Structures are given as structure tokens and as C-alpha cells.
Amino acid sequence: MGLTPYVARNMGLTPYVTHNMGLTPYVTRNMGLTPYVTRNMGLTPHVSRNIGLTPFVTRNMGLTLYVIRNMDLTPYVIRNMGLTPYVIRNMGLTPYVTRNIGLTPCDPQHGSYTV
């Protein structure tokens, strides 16, 4: 995913989430999001559905401030994930990372992503 070992250890998706995001078991074990962050990611229900996350999963995510600073979503990805400006400044996945977490463009016109 392009994350450092330190960041990887501080994340953590369940197998259920892994399946819906296209993440491998190895990545799943090394991620690990918390509830606090979901509320602060600014993901709309529409976006949640398009990155393979269920409402339950979105409520149960939550990156630490350290991880947020180290993610780095590109402006293009940020606009297409429905993230708020506050989150945008604190995140940032590169195109390489987006391709490797199983996200692919499904609606170039509206910039939606899907797994």
C-alpha cells in the first residue's frame, strides 16, 4: 500500500472489510482503523458504497492523527472520495497506492471509485 511499517502496524481492517476493499489478508492484518476517524474522514454514503465500505464499516473506521498525516491523497483522489478540506490537508494516497488498495475509476465523469 505504500505505507511505512510503523503506519501499517497502526492501521487494521477486519477480513470483512478487507473483502470489500480488495485488500489482501497481509494488508488487512497490518492496517487497523478506529471509530474516531470515520467521523473525521468526511466520506458520504455514496462514496462509502463506491469504495466497497458498508455504513457499519464507515462508522468503525478511524485513522490516528499520525497515520492521517502519512497517507497523502492526491487532489484528484481527494475530490473523488468526498473528503472534507480538513481531511484533504491531512491525508494523501498516491496513484500507486489507490491502485494497490483495489480502487479503480468506475465513473470518470463523476470520479467515483469502486473495487
C-alpha positions as CSV (number, residue, x, y, z in Angstrom):
1,M,0.0,0.0,0.0
2,G,3.0,2.3,0.1
3,L,2.6,2.7,3.9
4,T,5.6,2.6,6.2
5,P,5.9,-0.4,8.6
6,Y,5.1,2.0,11.5
7,V,1.9,3.2,9.8
8,A,0.9,-0.3,8.8
9,R,1.1,-1.5,12.4
10,N,-1.2,1.3,13.4
11,M,-4.0,0.6,11.0
12,G,-6.1,-2.7,10.8
13,L,-9.1,-3.8,8.8
14,T,-11.2,-6.8,9.6
15,P,-11.4,-9.7,7.0
16,Y,-15.0,-8.5,6.2
17,V,-13.6,-5.0,5.4
18,T,-10.7,-6.5,3.5
19,H,-13.0,-8.4,1.2
20,N,-15.0,-5.2,0.4
21,M,-11.9,-3.1,-0.3
22,G,-10.0,-5.6,-2.3
23,L,-7.2,-5.7,0.3
24,T,-5.1,-8.8,0.8
25,P,-5.1,-10.6,4.1
26,Y,-1.5,-9.4,4.7
27,V,-2.6,-5.8,4.3
28,T,-5.6,-6.4,6.4
29,R,-3.6,-7.6,9.3
30,N,-1.3,-4.6,9.1
31,M,-3.9,-1.9,9.0
32,G,-6.4,-1.2,11.8
33,L,-8.7,1.8,11.7
34,T,-10.6,3.2,14.8
35,P,-14.2,4.8,15.1
36,Y,-13.0,8.3,15.9
37,V,-11.6,8.7,12.4
38,T,-14.6,7.6,10.4
39,R,-16.5,10.7,11.6
40,N,-13.5,12.8,10.6
41,M,-12.9,11.4,7.1
42,G,-15.9,13.1,5.5
43,L,-17.0,10.1,3.4
44,T,-20.6,10.4,2.1
45,P,-22.8,7.3,1.9
46,H,-22.5,7.4,-1.8
47,V,-18.7,7.4,-1.6
48,S,-18.8,4.6,1.0
49,R,-20.7,2.4,-1.3
50,N,-18.2,3.1,-4.1
51,I,-15.1,2.2,-2.2
52,G,-16.8,-1.0,-1.0
53,L,-17.4,0.1,2.5
54,T,-20.7,-0.6,4.3
55,P,-22.3,2.0,6.6
56,F,-21.2,-0.2,9.5
57,V,-17.6,-0.2,8.3
58,T,-17.5,3.6,7.8
59,R,-18.7,4.1,11.3
60,N,-16.0,1.8,12.6
61,M,-13.0,3.3,10.8
62,G,-10.7,5.9,12.2
63,L,-7.1,6.6,11.4
64,T,-4.8,8.0,14.1
65,L,-3.5,11.6,13.5
66,Y,-0.1,10.1,12.8
67,V,-1.5,7.8,10.1
68,I,-3.6,10.6,8.6
69,R,-0.6,12.8,8.2
70,N,1.2,10.0,6.4
71,M,-1.5,8.9,3.9
72,D,-1.4,11.8,1.4
73,L,-4.3,11.6,-1.0
74,T,-3.7,13.4,-4.3
75,P,-6.1,16.3,-5.2
76,Y,-7.7,14.1,-7.8
77,V,-8.4,11.3,-5.3
78,I,-9.5,13.7,-2.6
79,R,-12.1,15.3,-4.8
80,N,-13.4,11.9,-5.8
81,M,-13.7,10.4,-2.3
82,G,-15.9,13.2,-1.0
83,L,-13.3,14.1,1.8
84,T,-13.7,17.4,3.6
85,P,-11.0,20.1,3.1
86,Y,-9.7,19.4,6.7
87,V,-9.2,15.8,5.9
88,I,-7.7,16.6,2.5
89,R,-4.9,18.6,4.1
90,N,-4.1,15.7,6.4
91,M,-4.3,12.8,4.0
92,G,-2.8,11.8,0.6
93,L,-2.8,8.5,-1.3
94,T,-0.6,8.4,-4.4
95,P,-2.0,6.8,-7.6
96,Y,0.2,3.8,-6.9
97,V,-1.5,3.4,-3.5
98,T,-5.0,3.8,-4.9
99,R,-4.3,1.1,-7.5
100,N,-3.0,-1.2,-4.7
101,I,-5.9,-1.0,-2.3
102,G,-8.2,-2.3,-5.1
103,L,-9.8,1.1,-6.0
104,T,-10.3,1.7,-9.8
105,P,-12.1,4.5,-11.6
106,C,-15.7,3.4,-12.4
107,D,-17.2,6.7,-13.4
108,P,-14.6,9.1,-14.8
109,Q,-17.4,11.7,-15.3
110,H,-18.2,11.9,-11.7
111,G,-14.9,10.4,-10.4
112,S,-16.5,7.6,-8.4
113,Y,-14.3,4.7,-7.3
114,T,-15.2,1.1,-6.9
115,V,-13.5,-2.2,-6.0
